[in-house]
Amino acid sequence: MDLVCKRLILLMLAGWVLLGPATGRALAASYQQALDAYDHQDYSRSYKKAMSLAREKKGTRRAKALILAAAAVLELDRERKAKVLFKKALDEDPDLGLPDVVRSRRAQRFFADVRDGRDTRAVATKVEKTPLAFDRLETYLPFGVNQLVQEKYVLGLTLGGIQALGVYFAYAKSVEADETDQTIQAVRQKAFQSGDDINPVFLDFVDENQAFAKKSRQLAQLSLALAAAAYGGSVLEAGFRPPSSTRVTDLLQPRYTLLAMQQDRTQFRLEILNPLLAIQGLQFSFDF
């Protein structure tokens, strides 16, 4: 019986040794998913992922998960919850700082105030009173570039496409109307010279082409109005709705990471990143 118990204990220890690294890798992958969700402004998912990790581990790993959860819940305008989580993280590891994906000045000040024991309410109130961005030149960029600067890629491409198509269609219709007028003038001169200017066929031709030119100009004006409306809506959206009402300073300093490098004694890793592809979790990496 003792031999059976010893064997069971040995099997359990062997399983623990084998499963330990796999569990560690799974937790690291979950933490990276929480970081990616925060970086893509999916704060609710980042908070849930980080909290699930914080419930499983202790020490520095738990503290890192708690501090990311606090930063995420702060972006969801839950200051009290964020303050509690920041304090718990600092209790676990007083020397821990914010992860690199937390670039919001509000979060940085909030965390510093919690760490130093200052009142955090003044920070939250001060930032939330300045959500507009009409004082920035980037807000007035046309063709959706203002939304792209704010990392609103789908909205920027949509509004930019409407503006570009509106301007192009207006130009094409204006050229079409001008060419029709030139054709009418050329035919009219020939008709005058030949005495066919009173011919019913000639008169019908002139009427039809004049109506076509008028319609083309009306479509051109309508297209320009549509492009102008899309531009106006783009400016209002970019001004009233920065990436987050509590992340105004992130608008002033947008980040576009195109390359990421990692090097150690045995490996060199180069990652080519693209903001549009990163939304779908796609990137290219090369190991040497």
Disulfide bonds with the S-S distance in Angstrom:
none
